[in-house]
Amino acid sequence: MQKVFLIIGAIIITIGLLWPILTKLPFGKLPLDFSSKIGNAQVFFHLVTCILLSIIIAIVSRLFR
């Protein structure tokens, strides 16, 4: 259990350190990524981004199998 917490912590730290680079990637701005503004609320529906990330995660998980 401790090993899992260390891995999750390392992943969170890595994402935090890479955040300035990750925000410049075009994820969330791809075609078929919808956003709707209703009053003061804005709703995002990232269809293509979710599909693309799912494919990438599936490939990476198969590599480490």
N, C-alpha and C positions, 0 to 999 in steps of 0.2 A: 504494500500500500504506500509506503514511503517513496518507493521508486516512481510510482505513478505521479505523486505530488511533485517530485523533483522534475520529472519530464514536463508536466503541465506548466510548472513555474518557468522552466527554461524556454518553453514555447512562447509564453506570454511576454517574457523579457525580450526574446528575439523579435517578436512582432512589434513591440514597443520601440526597439532600437531601429527597426527598418521602416517604421511608420512614415517618415518624411519621403522615403523612396516609393513606398507602396501607394501613397496618395497621388503620385504623379502618373501611375498606370491608368490605362483607359477603362478599368473595370467600373461598372456603374454608368458608363457613358456610351455603351455599345448600342447598336440598333435593337429595337424591341425592348429596351429598358425604359419603362414608363414612369412618369412622375405626375402627380395630380395635386393641385393646390386648391383646397377648399377652405375659405376663410383664412384663419391663422394656422391651420394644419396643412402639412405637406406629406403626402404618402408616396413612397417609392416602391416600385415593383420591378425588380431586376431579373427579368426572365432569362435573357441570354447569359448574363453574368453567372447566375446560379447553375445553368447547364454547363457552361465552360469550366467553372470551378469544380463541379461534380466529376467531369471527365478527367481533369488534372489530378484530383484526389484519388480517383480510381486507378489511374496509371501509376502514381507514386506508391499506392498501397500494394499494387501487384509487384512492383520492383523490390519492395522490402519483405515480400512474403517468404 
